[in-house]
Amino acid sequence: MSNNFKDISKLTPEEKRARLAELLKEKANKRLVYPLSFAQQRLWFLDQLEPGNSAYNIPAAFRLKGKLNIQALEKSIIEIQRRHKVFQTQFIAENGKPVQVINPEIFAKPSIIELQNLPESRRMNELQPLMQEQIQQPFDLSKGPLLRITLFHLDKEDHVLLLVMHHIIADGWSVGIFIQEMATLYQIFLDNSNDLPVEGVLPELKLQYGEFAVWQREWLQGERLTKQMNYWKQQLADVPVLELPTDYPRPVLQTYRGRRERIELSPELTASIKKLSLAEGATVYMTLLTTFMCLLYRYSGQEDISVGTPIANRHYENIENLIGFFVNTLVLRAHLKGNLTFQQLLSRVRQTTLAAYDHQDLPFEMLVDTLHPKRSLNRTPLFQVMFSLQNTPSQSISLPELELENIDVYNGKAKFDLTVYMWEEANKLCGVFEYNADLFKASSIKRMIQHFKNLLGGVVSQPNQKISAQPLLSSNERSQLLSEWDGGVAREEEFRSFPEVFEEVALREPDRVAVEVDGERLSYGELNARSNCLAGYLRGLGVGPEVLVGVYMERSLELLVALLGVLKSGGAYVPLDPSYPRERLSYMIEDSGLGVILTQESLVGEVPSEGVLVVSVDGRWAEISKAGFGGIEGGVDGRNLAYVIYTSGSTGRPKGVGVEHRSLMNFLEAMREEPGLGREDRVLAVTTLSFDISALELYLPLLVGGRVVLAGREVARDGRRLGELISRRGVTVMQGTPATWRLLLGSGWLGDGRLKMLCGGEALSRDLAVQLLGLGGELWNMYGPTEATVWCMVCRVEGLDEGEVYIGGPVRNLRYYVLDGNLEPVPVGVCGELYIGGLGLARGYLGRGDLTAERFLPDPFSGEAGDRMYRTGDLVRYCGGGRLEYLGRLDHQVKVRGFRIELGEIEACLRGHRGVRDAVVLVQEVGGERQLVGYVVCGGGAVPSVSELRSYLGGYLPEYMVPNSYVYLDALPLTPNGKVDRGSLPLPGGARPELSTSYVAPQNEVERVIAEIWQGVLGVEEVGIEDNFFDLGGHSLLLVQVQNKLQEHFKRDIPIIDLFKYPTVHALAKYFIDEDGESVTYQKIREQAQRQKQALAQHKKLKEVLKNDR
């Protein structure tokens, strides 16, 4: 190589040809070892990563009808290999680096497979699998040859020629060169039976591929490299992953199992696309690519789209006729934010494409190495879909006495999630959608092709229309999504309130048991009479329609009396949970403007009561029981408020959701139908009143003449006692969050075939569904936000063959839509936000007109003026038959243990601590459980301990909103655009967190056993005897695991409430040990330890004996 190449980096682009010409003077046969080109280097690495992968085999096949001279064909193929040294290449590693070695001894000779002896009807059937076998057969890059030629002999004058090359030595353009040269040489060898020299028949090759690899590396450096690299660095900075909706979960490792579906555009549409392209100063490729990007935008909802595209990279005439791997990949990125028109987007894509062509010399492989994108083993870096309009040399050739026909062959592989290949034939644009069959179903790709055609039809007719409004769906699809699958809404029927229906049941069956708790019962007659007294008393205090009354009570008979009393009075109740912090309760009381709070005598001193009348229902019962009640008639209208539930708010303050009587009654009537409830049912009520799903447990049984079995707070948190209660009280229906059901299963509950199990509040996982179904009884998946009145969708879970748990369709008088960010319906299988409309919607947010208007929008699809739809923030997608699959949240709102939580509220609260400068809260999987984890950046002063933070948050937030674990950071990680990079936040480690208590080691056997159990359950390396279980990251579900392990070890029942009472190792150990310090449990541990020591000593003696016997 000339020394002049040392200065090649300083040359101008105009000197490129001169330098290349100088390189061509080097004789190829003087150098047998070459470095790999950048593109070859990537394929070599992929082959090392997965040897035997045939994803990069390039097949081409032709049917030859007529008189074929096999000898002339063989000579032609051998001559091509002699002419293009790349076919004689082996790829080996020298000193750990790959090189390509030219071995003149390597030639691929055609193999002939005879099929002519088979019956004519079987020949083509046999041909296909034999061709696939050749196509799928891997190449050995270190040995070669990397070309395989097979001639299938179908009949005397009927053959099929199959070529298979490895991509590392060729590309699509190369296949065209091969066929053209083969045709020319075949004609020569056919006429030249004496093997005369064929030099001069084909243009002289002035360069071999190995020399190109050397030149490429020497040319692309210095300022030239810097210029190209700077462009791509800026263009692809912080490029996002394209998340297309898939039918199957993405495998851990990228797979290449591919399939194809054909697309064909009509001549009329093809002509319109050409006309539009010409008018906009764009190429057909640019118009097709822009439309494809619109399709990806509508499917993914992402406004930042990157698509890979191949470019021949043969813009030098000296390599135009050279076989080799020249094709490069460009990444074309489009920003679709701002709801552009198609014309505006096409203009952007045109500019981006032309700029990319000007910087096409930088190999994709070098770009990846430089940008260091986040690498994943299950997807390609920088882009995941490719689009190509092919313009490779035509493979149509003419041979003497032969008719040639292209045979469409496919290697059955997909290198990317999705690749669209298009070309023109017979005045029509045609192509294939090649897709990863481990991600997509054929039906989904066929639907996508139709949507692509719909968009193309739209953009050519209205190019100035917004891309969000371009027609993605056909009219039939749109009708099905908006009408057939929405559940339908009937107009309002004659309204009857829940108190009215309850009173009818009470008058009909007054002696029937209505509610029981801890052995106490009230009949329907008694509950009706007591609630009437309370309603009369409340009316005497001025309570009536739209007047809010607080209910601050433990789970008791009085709770049902209070709720019914408020509803009968015409007022609306506001649940005030006694476990909530005083600060939160005070805010709720002030925000809702409460004038009266109902409570129990035992709780009177706890109620924040400034400016509020606190009424102890049991303490004042003598007075209340004398109150007269004039009846419900005229007291309750369907549009009056029934209750206000406070949910977590992103501003740091909870927000009140007001639900009207008509919505409550619609919900109860819907639940009576499905999942269904009758007068013989006994419903176990385990949910706190502050969680709106408690309405089903408390009211639905009373609507149908059933029985409410009310579980106390301690029982509801103890899986073992809960299971006993189900069995003892003959419970037939229980509703719980997934966390509640796991609590029950974790206690060893064996199920009950009579029990109807309702699961909701957060996503029901497949594994939990399988466990519950295995216990017998019906299982129902329930879905609904508070704003749509408890459950608005229900679905019985039966067979799980498809592997998913769906959330079903809407209940009576509700409808739903799955919409994109522009309120357009999305297709089946595509992720969108769920919107709910109909009679079940809440009124809105108490005193928050701005937020109500933001979340409750006019319904553009109902056809009725004044109808609204609620924006849930939940991501779902349609599946077959109109079923919905829940995919997660659109914002940072989450559900943990069934409670809806705004992470922003917790973050705002954390930032209020004087020692915290910044904070982020996430839900993380820790030890198989979903937990809240707080990430804290401290200020300049003393670092607050976990105990201090938990205590501080506990003063403002309910227990379920206080993070279990904390991670202290110097700074929050940021993305390049300055946002918090939540994906980079670490999981809590196993080290003992920063606590207010110093570490004290266990002092006895009981403490040691407890500490070891805590370490295992919490995943903490070290537990001191003064460490608080909850400060270490524990919560109630983990406490159940501790309970099971302690009971198993100590062989005794340990109530879960006792573990709450004694949250440190020392306190719990002391509880286990009697006053004299020698409890039965402690004695057992000592005896067990003594036996273990004796067994160990015995084992050592035995080993010594055996050793001496040798």
N, C-alpha and C positions, 0 to 999 in steps of 0.2 A: 504494500500500500504506500502511496506517495506520501512523503513527509509534508507535502503542502496541506494535507488534511488536518494538520495540527492547528491551522488558523481558520478552519472552516466555519467556526462559530462567529467569526467577524465578517463573513460575507453577506452581501445584500441578496435578497430573493432573486434578483435578475441573474446573479452568478450561479444559481442553482444548476442550470442545464450544463454550464461549462464544467463545473466540478463533477457533475454526474458523468459527462462524457469522458473526463479523465479517468474516472473510476472504471469505466467500461473497457479501458485499454488493458486492465489487469486480466490475465487469462484465468478462466475458472478452474482449469485442471491443475493449476499450480497450487491451489489451496483446497484441501479436502475437508478441513474442519472450520466451521463458522459458528459465530454466536447465534442465538435465537433472536428473531425479531421480537418486539415487545408483545405483539399479539400471540405469537407462538409460545412465549414464555408463560402466559396465563393458561393456555390450554395444556401445556406440559404439567404445570402445577396441579390443575384440576385432575389430570390423569393420575398423578401421584397420590392425590387425595382420595380418589375413588378409581382404582385400576379396573379395567374391564368395562367402564361405562361407555355405552355406545351412543350417548346423546349427541356426540359430535361427528357421527358418521353421516356423510353426504351421499345419498343415493340418486341415481338417475337411470331410467329404463326406457327402452325403445323396442317396438315390435317391428320385425323385419320380414316382410312378405315378398317372396320371390326367390330368385336364384342367388343364394349367398355363397360367396367364396370364402370359406372359413380360414384358409391359409393366408389369403390377402388381408383378412380382418386381423389375424394374429400378428402379422408383420407390421401392420399399421400401428397397432397398440404398443408393440415393442419399440418401434421407432419413436413414438411419442415419449416413451419413458427414457430413451437414450437422449433425446433432444432436451427434455426438461429434467434436470438433475434432481429436482425436488422429489421425484418418484424413487430415487435411489438413496434416499436420506434415512438415516437412523438417528434417534434422539437419545443421547446418553448423558450421564453426569460425569464430569471431570473435576476433581477437587471440590465436589459439592455443588458445582454449577452446571446447568444443562448446556450442551452444545449439540449442533447438528453435524453429522459426519456423512460425507458422500461415499457410498460404497458401490463402485461400478458393477459389482457382481450381482446386485439386487435387481431382479426384474419380476414383475407380476405377469404370469401367463394365464390366459383364459382357461377356465375349467368348463367342461361341457356336461350338462345334465340332460340325459335322454328321457323324454316324456312321450315320444311318438308311439311307443308300444302300448300306452294306456288307451282305453276307449276315448273317443273324441270328446264325449260329454264330461269326462273327468279331468281332462288336461288342464283347463283353466282353474278348476277348483284346487288341483294339486299344486299349480304354479304359485298361487299367492302365499301359502305357508312356506314354500321353499325359498321364495324371494325374501320373505321376512327373516327367515333364518340367516340368509346371507347378509341382510342389512343390519341385523342385530348383533352379529358376531363381532366381538371387539377386536381391535388391532393392538399389537404389542409395539409401542413406539420405539423401543430399544432395538428391535430386530428388523421390522419392516418385512416385506414392502407394505406401504400404507395405501395401497390400491388393490382392490379385488374386482376381477372381471369374471362374470358367469354368463355363459351362453346356454339358454334353455332350448332344446331341440323339440319343438312341438309336432312338426310334420316336415316332410321333405322340403317344402318351400315356406316354412313358417317357423321363425325363431324369435326369441326375446333376449335382448342384450341388457344385462344389468351391470352397472358400474357403481362401486362403493368406494369412496375416498374418505380419509380422515381429514377433518377440517384444518388440522395443523399444517397440511401441505397444499390446501386448495380452498377455494370459496365458490360461490355460485357462478361468478363470472368465469372462473377457471373451467367449470364443467362445459360451458359454451365453447370455450377455446378448444378443449379436448375433442368435442364432437365435430367441430369444424375441421380441425386438423386430421381427425380420423377419416372423415369423408374424402378429403383431398388425397391423403396417402393411400386409402383403399383404391381409389381410381388409378393411381400410379402403379401400385403393386398388381392390380388386376391386368393392366396393360403391359407390365414389365415382369414377365415370368422368369427372367434370367437374373433377377436380383441386382440389376444395375444400380449404381449410386443414385440416391434421391436428393442429394444436396442441391439447393437452389429451388426446389419445389415449393418450400415454405420460406417465409422471410427469416433471415438470420437473427438468432437471439443474441443480442449484444450484452445481455446480463443474465446471470443465474440468480435464483432467489437468495442463496446464501450471501452473495455479494450485496444484494439489496439490504439484507439484515445488517451487514457491516456499515453500509453507507447511511442507513437510517439512524443508527446510533451515533455516527460521527457528525451527521448533518444537524441533528436535532439537539443542539446544546447552545450555551451562551445566551446572547440577547434574543436569538430566535426562540429558544425554549422558554425563556423568561416571558416574552411577549405572549406566547400561546398559553402558557401556564397561568399568567395573571388574568387573562380573559376568562378561563374556565373556573378559576378560583372564585372570581367575583360572580360569575354566572350561576355557580352551583353551591354557593355558601349556604349552609344550614338547609340543604335540600331535604324535604320530608319524605318519609316512606309512603307510598300509595297503598291505602287500605281498601282494596275492592272487597265488596261483600262476597264471602265464599260459602259454598254449601257444606264443606267439611272443615274441621279444625286443621289449621296449618301444621304439617308434620314438624317434628323437632329438627330433622335434617331435610334439606331441599331434595325433592324427588323430581324425576324427569319423565314420569309416565304421562304421555301426551295423547291427545285426540284432536281431531279437526272437524269443523263444521263449515260448509261452503256458503259463500255469499255471492249473489249475482244481482247487479243493478240493471234495470231496463235500459234499452238504448235511449229512451226519452230522458230518463233521469241522468244518464251519463252525459248526454248532450247538454243538459241544463247545468251540470257541474262544470263542464268545460266553458260554457258561456259565462257563468258567474266568475270563474277564475280569470278569464280574459278581461272582464269588466273591472275587476279589482286589482289587476296587475299582479296576479299570483299564479302559481302553477297549480295543476290539478292536485299534485301531491300536497301542496300547502292547504288547499281547501279540504281535502280528505282528512289531513292530520288535524286541522282546526276542529272539524266536526267530531273526530274521534276524541279529542281533548274535552269537548263539550259533553260527550257521552260519559267519559271518566269522571268529570265534575259532577254530573247529575247522579251517577252511581255511587260515588264516594262521599259527596258533600264537601270535598276538599277544594280550596280555591287556589292551591299551589300544586300544579300538575307537571310531572316530568315524564317524558317518554323517550325511550331509546330508539334510534333509527340507524340502520346500516348505511354506510357510504362506500362506494367502490374503491375510493382512494387510489385511482389509477390515472391521475391527471398529468402523467408524464408518458410520452409516447413510447419510450423505451421499455416500459413495463406493461403496456396495454395488452400485448399478446403473450405475456409470461404467466405460466401457471404457478400459483402460489397463494398464500394466505395474506392478501392485501387489504381486505375489507376492514374498515374501522367503524367504531360505534360512536355516534354523537348523542349527547343527551340534550334534548330540547325542552326547555322549561317555560311554562306559561303561567302568569298570574291572572286569575280570573276574578279577582275581587272588584267590586264596584258594579256588578250586574251589567256588564258590557253588552253591546249589541254584537251580533255575529260579525258584522263588518269591522267593528273595532278590534275584536279578538283576532280576526284574520290578518289585519294589518300588523298587529303585534307579533303573531306567529311568523309572518313573512319576514319581518325585520330580524327576529331571533334566528330563523333558519339561515338567512343570508349571512349573518354574522358568524354563525357556526361553521358555514362552508368556508369562510375566510380563515378559520382557525381549526381546520380539519386535520392538520398534520400531527397534532398531539395524540399519541396512541391512548386509547381508553384505559389500558392497563397502567400506564404511567400516571394518568389522572387519578385513578383509584388509589395508587400507592402514595400519591402526594396529598390528596385531600383527607385520607384516613377517615372515611365515613364510618359510622357505627356498623360493624360487620356482624352479620348473622349467618348461621349455618343453614337457615331455611329460606333465604331469599337473596337475590342478587343486590349488590350495592348500587347506589345512585338512582337506579330505575328498576321497575318490576314489570313493565309492559313495553312492548316494542311495536312500531308501526313501519311498514315498508311498502312502497310502490315500486315494484321491480322493473328494472330497465336493463337487465343483463342481456348479452348478445343472444339473438334468437338461436334456439337449438334445432330449428327446422332445417334439415339437410336433404340432399338429393344424392342417391346412389344408383349406379347403373342396374337396371332390371330388378330394382327393389322398391317397394312402397314402405315408407317409414311412418310410424305412428308413435307419438309420445305416450308413455304409460305413466299415469300419476302414481308415484310411489312415495311412501312416507316412512320414516324410521321409527314412528311411534313414540317420539320423544318431544318434550317441551322444555326449552332452556329457561323460559321465563314463565311468570304466572299466566301471561296472555301475550300472544304475538299475532298481529294482523298482517297478512301478506296480500297485496292486491296487484293486479295486472290488468291489461286490456286485451280482450280478444273479441273479434267479430263485433266491433263498435259497442261493446259492453264492458264496463268495469266489473271484474270478477275477483274472487279471492277466497281465502280461508281464514277462519279464526282458530288459531292453534292454542290450546289451553292445557294447563296442568290438570289431569284427571283426578289427582288426589286433592284438588281444591274445588273444582267445579263439576256440576252435573251437565250432561249434554242439553237438557231442557233449559237450563239457565243461559247457556251460551246461545242457543237458538233464539231465546227471548231477547238477548242482548243484540244479536244481529238484526232482529226486526226493529229494535229501538234505534239502532244506528241508521237503518234505512228511513225510519220515521224522521229522524233529525235531518238527514240529508234532504229529504223532501221538503222539510220546513225551511231550511236555510236557503235553498235555491229560490223558493217562492217569496220569502220575506227575510232577506239578509239583514235588514235594518231592525229586526225585532230582537229584544233582549234574549240572551242565551238561556236564561232561566225559564222563559216562556215559550221557547221552541218546542214543538210537539214531540215529546218522548213517547207518550202512550198512544195507542190506537183508541178510537172512540169506544170500542167494545171494552177494552181494558179499563179505561177511565170510568165507564159506567159500572163495571163490576166492582171496582175498588170503592167507589163513592156511594153505590146503591145496594148492590146485591150482598156485599160483605159487611155492611155497616150496622146490621142488627135492626135498624128501623126504629122510629119513634112514633108512638101513637099520640094523638092529642090528649090532653088531660081528661081523666075520667072524673066522676063526681067524687070530691075529696072527703075522706074520713081520716081523722088524725089517729095516731097510735093510741093516745089515752082513750079515745072513744071505742076503738076495737077491743082494747084491753078490758074496758068496763063491761062490754057485752059478754066477754068470756067469763068475767067474774060474776056477773049476775046469773049466767047460765049454769056455772059449776062453782059455787062459792066455797065448797068444802075441799076442793081439789088443791093439793099442795102446789104452791107457786114458786117458792124459793126456800132453800135450806142452806145453812152454814154452821159448821161446828156443832151439829146436833140440834140446832134451833130451826124452827120452821115457821113459815107464814102461809096460810091458805090464800087463794085468790080473793075470797071475801074479806079476810083480814087485811091483806095488802091494799085492796081497793078502799076499805073504810079508813085505814090510817092515812093513805095518800090523799084522800078527800079532805080529811081534817087539816093536813098540812097545807093543801092547796087553799083551803078557806082561810087559814091563818096568814098565808103569804099574801093573799088578796087584800087582807086587812092591813097589811104593811105597804100596800100600794103596788104589789107585783102584778103585772099583766103583760099583754103583748109587747114584745121588744124590750122588756125589762130583764136585765141579766142578774142571775143569782149564783153566787159561788157555792160550790160543794166541796168541803174540806173534810173528808171522812176516810176512815179505814174500811176495809171490805167487811160489810156487816149487813144485817137485815135493814138497819136504818138507812143504808145507802140506797137500796131500792125504793124505800118509802120517800126519801128525799128527792130522787130523780123524778119519780112519778108525780110527786106533789108539785114540783116546779112546772112540769109539763102541763099538768091539769090546770094550774093557775093561769096558764097562758104565757108564762115567762119562759126564759131560756136559761139553761144552766151552763156554768163554766167550771170544769173540773179543776180542782186545786189539789195536787198530789202532796200528801204530808211528807213524802221523802224528798221533795224539792228544796233547794236552798231558799232561805228567807228572802234573799235579794231578788231571786227570780219570781217568787210568789208576790212580793210587793209590787214588782213591775206589772205582773199580770192583773193584779187587783186594780191598780191605778189605770192601766191602759184600757181595761174593759169597763171602767167606771162603776164598779160594783157598789151597791148600797147595802146588800144583805149577803151574809155568808152562813150557810148551814153547816154545822159541825156536830161533833159528839162531845160529851162532857169531859172525856179524858183528853181531848185535844184543844179545849178552849184556850188554854194558856199559850199555845203555840201559834195561833192564827195571827198574822200581821193585821191588826184591827183598827188602825188609826183612821177615823172618819167612816167606819163601816159598822153596821149592826151585825153582831155575831150571835147566831141563834143555835143553841145546843138542842138538837131535836130530842134526844133522850132526857136531857136535863130539864127541859121545859115541857115535857110531854103532857103533863097535867093541864097546862094552859092550852097547849096546841089542840089536845083532844076535844076541847069544848068549842073549837071554832066551827062555825057553820059553813057549808059549802053549797052554793046554789046550782052546781052542775057544770058540765063542760060546755054545753050548748052556747054558741056565740063567743066562747072564750078563746078558741084556737082557729086561726085561718091558715090555709096551706102555705101562704107566703110569709107567715110569721117565723121568727127564729125559734129553733128547737134547742140548739146548743152552740157554744163557741169552743172550739178546741185550739189550744195554742201549740204551734209547731215551731221547729227551729227556724231562725231567720238569719240570712247572710250578713245582715248589718251588725250582728252581735246582740240583737234583741229578738225574742220570739214574736211571732205574729199570730193573731187570732183569726181562725177560719170560721165564718158563720154559716151554719147549715139550717135550712128551713124545714118546716114540718113536712111539706110535700116531698122533699128529697129524701128525708128519713123514711117516710112511709113507702115511697117507691122502692127504696132499697130493701125494706123488710118484706114487702110483697114479692119482690124478685127472689130473695133468698128462700122464701117459703116454697117457691116453685123449684128452684135449683140453687144449691144442692139438695134442697128439700128438707122440711121438718114437719113432724106431726105431734099430736097431743100426747103420745106415749114416749116421746123423746125426753131425755134428761141431758141438758147441756152444761158442761163444766166450764165455769167462768174463771179464767186464770189471768186475764189481762187487766192491767191498771186502767182506771177510768180515764186517765189523761191520754190514752191511746184510743183513737176513735173506733178501732175494731171491737172494742168492748160492747158497742151498741148491739152487735149480733148476739153476743153471749147473754146480755141482760134483757133485751127486748123481744127478740125473735121467739124464744120459748113462750113468753107471755102473750104473744099474738095468736099462738095456735093451741094454747091450753097445755103446753109442756111444762117442764120444771127447770128452774135455774139452780144448779149446784155451785154455790159460790165458794171458791178456794181462798183461804186466808193468805196473806202476803208471804208468810214463811213457807207454807205448803207449796205455793206457786213457784218458789225458788228451789225446791228440794225434789229432785226427780223421783226418788224412792217413795216419798210420802204422796207425791202426785199419782204415781202408779197405783199405790194402795187405795187412794181415794176413788180412782176410776173403777176399780174392782169392787170396792165396798159399797159404793153408792149406785152401782149399775148404770154408770154414765154411758150414753149412746152417741153423743156428739161432743167433740172437743176441737176447739180452734186454737192454733198456736203459731208462733213464728217458727222458722227453721231452727232458731236457737232453742226454743222451748222444746221442740220435738227431739233435738239432739240431747238436751238435758234429760229427757225421759228415757231415751235409748241408752244413754251413758250410765244410767242407774241400774241397768239390767232388766228393764221392763220387757216382757215377752209378748206384749200386744193383747188385743181383744178383738175377736172376729166380729163382734157386734158394733164396734166403734166406728163411727164415721169421722174421718180425720180431715180437718180443714187446715190448710197450710198457707200462710200469706205473710205480708209485712216486709219481706225481702225475697230475693230469687230462691226458688226451690231447686236445689241441685239434683242432678240425676242420681247420684249415689244415695242421697237421703231418701229420694222417692222410692228407689229400689228397696231400701231397708224397710220403709214403712209399708210398702205393698207386700213385703214378705211376711208381715205380721197379721195379714188378713184385714177385712173391712174395706170400706170405700176410702179412697184418697182423692181430695179435691185441691187443686191449685187455685188460690184466690189472689186477685190483683186489684189494686185501686188506691189512689191518693185520697187524702182527707178532703181535698177540694171537689172530689166527685162522689162524696158520701160513701166512705168505707170501701166496699168491694163493688167494682163496676164491671168486672169480668171474672168468670169462673169457668173452670174446665176440670172434668173428671179425668184423673190420671189412671190409665189402664195399662195397655201394652206400651213398653218403651223400646220397641224394636228399632225405631229410627234414632234412638239415642238422645232425644231432646224432650224437655218438659215444656209444654206450651201454656200460654196464659188464656187461651180460649177466646170466645167471642163476647160481645157486650150483653149485659143483662137487659131485662125489659125496659123499654123507654129510654135507652141510651144508644148512642152511636159513637163510632170512633173513626178517626182518619190517621193515616201515616203520611206525614208531609215532610218536604225538604225545607231548607231555610227560607225559601221564597213562597211557602205555603202551597206548593204544588204537590199533588199525590205522587208517591214514588212507586215503582213497579214491585211486583212480587220478588222477594229475595233481597231487596235493597233496603239498607238501613235508613230509617227516618225517625222523626220525633212523633210521639203519640199525642194526638189531640182527642179530647172527649167532649161530646155534646149531648144534649137531651135534657130530660127532666130531673136528672140526678145531680146536677151541678150545685155546688155551694153558692151562697149569695156573693161571697167575696171575702176580702180581708177587712177585719174590723178597723175602721178609722184610717184605712190605707187605700184611698181611691186611686192613687197613682199606681200602686202595685196591682190592684184589682184590674185596672184597665190594661196593664202590661201582660197579665197572665190569663185573663178571661177576655177573649177576642170575639168580635162578630163572626158568626158562622157563615162563610160564603157558599156553603154547599147545601144547606138545609132547605132553602127556598122559602123560609119564613122570616119575615122582618122581626128583629129583636132577639132571635135565637143566638146563643153564645156557644163557644167551645173553649175548653180549658187546655192550656199548654202545659203538659205534664213534666217536660224535661227528661222523660224516659225515652231511651232509644230502643226501638223494636223493628221487626220486619215481618212482612207477610210470609207465611209458609203455605204449603198446599192446603186447599180447602178453606182459605180465609183465616186459618189459625195464626196466632201471633207468637213470635219468639222474643223474649225479653233479652236485651243485649247490654244494658247498663244505663248510666246517667250521662246527660249532656253536659252538666255542670259539675261542680265539686260537691254537690249534695249526695249523700250516701245513706245507706241503711245498714245499721249494725244492731244485731239482736232484735231486729224488727222495727227499731226506732229510726225515723227519718231525721237525719242530722245534716245541718249546714256546717260544713267544715269551717267556713268563714266566720261563723259565730264563735267557735272555739278559738280560732286563730286571733280574732279580735280580743277575746278575753285574755288569752296568753300575753298578748302585747301590752295589756293593761298592767301587768306585773312590773314593778319598778326595776327588777333585775333583768328583764327581757327586752332586747332591742328589736328582734324580729322573730317570727315563728311561722311554721307551716305545719298543718296536721294532715295526715294521710291515713287511709285504711290499708294495712299491710297484712299479709298472711304470715303469722308467727306461730310456729308449732302446730300448723294445720288449722288455726283459728283466725278469723278476721278480727283484727284489733285496731283500735285507734292508736297511732304513734305520733307523738309531738316532736317536731324538730325545732330546736331552740338555739337562737344566737343571743348570747348574753351581752349586757352592757359592760361598762367599764368597772363596775363595782364588784361586790361579792357574788359568786355564782350561786343561784338558788338551787337547793337540792330538789330531788324528785318529790320528796315528802312535802316540801314547802309548796312546790307547784301544784301538786294534787290537792293539798289543803286549800290553796288559794282558789283554784278552779271550782272546788267543791262548794265554795261560798257563793258562786254565781250560777253554776250549771248543775243539772241533775246528774246522778251517778253515771248513767249510761253515756254521757257526753264527756266525761273526764278521761283523757287518754291513759292507756294502760302502761305504755312504755315511752321513754324520752331519749332522744339522741341530741347531744350537745355538739354544735358546729361552730367553727370560727366565722363562717359566712355561708349563706345559702347558695347552692350552685345555680348558675344562670345559663340560659341558652344564649347563642350569639345575638339574638334580638332583645336581650335584656329581661326575659321572663324567667321566673323560677323554673328550673329544670327538675320537675317533680320526679321524673323517671330516673334521675341520678342520685336521689336520696337513698342512703343505705338502710338496710334492715337493721333493727336493733341487734347489737352484738350480745355475746354470752357473758360479757364481763358484768360484775356487780355495778349497778348504776350509782350515781352520786346521791347519797342519802344523808339525811340529817343525823342519823345514828352512826357511830363507829362500828367497825366489824368486831363482833365478839364470837369466838368459836364455840361450838356445842360443848357443854360441860358434862353430859351424861349420855347413856345409850338412847333414851327416849328422844332427847334433843337431836342426837346424831341421825336417827332414823327419820325424823320429821324433816330435818334440813336436807337430807339426801332426796327425799320424795319431792320436796319443793324444787330443788335444783333440776331434777328430771322433768318435772311438769313445766316449769318456767323457762327452762333452757338457760339458766344462770349458773356460772361456774362456781360461785361461792355465795352461801347464805349464812348470815350471822343470826344469832338467836334473838336479837332485838330488832331485826329487819321486819318491816311491815309487808305482808303478802301482797297487798295491793300496790304498795310503792315499788315493788319489784316487777310490776307488770301484770299482776294477777287480776282476774275478774271472776264473776260468778261461775261461768262455764268451766274455767280451769279449776275452780274450787271443787267442782263436782269430781274432777279427775283425782284431786288430792283426797277427797272423801273416800272414793273407791279404793285407792291404794292404801290409805290408812286403815280402812275397815278390813281389807284383805290381810294386811300385815299384823294388825293387833287383834283380829278375830272378834270384833265387837261392833255394834252399831254406833255410828257417830252422826248425830243430827247435823245437817248442813248449817243450821242457825248457830251451832256452837263454834263452827269454824269462822263464822263472821264475828262472833263475840271475842274470839281469841286469835287475832290476826298476826301475832308474832310466834316464832318457834318457842320462845321461853314461856309465854302465856299458855300456849296450847299444851306444852309438855307438863306444865304445872297443873293444868286441868286434868291431864291423864293420871297424875300421881296423887294419891290420897294424902290427907293431912299428915299422916305419919311418914310420908315419903316413900312408902313401900306398897304401891298399888299392885293389884293382881297383874295388871298389864306390865308394870315395870319388872315384877318378879319373873313373868314369862320371858321378857326380853333377856334378863340376866341368865335365866336357865337356858334359853336358846343359845346365847353367846357361849355359855360354858360347854354345852354339848358340841358346838362347832369347834371350840378349842381342843376338846378331847378327841374329836374325830380327826382333826388335823394332826395331833400328836401321834395318833394311831397310824395314820397314813404315812408319816415320816418313818416310824419304826418299821413298817412293812417294806418301804423302799430300801431301808438299810439291810434288811434280811435278804431281800431279793438280790441286792448288790453283792452281798457276801457269798450267796449261793453260786454266783457265776464263777 
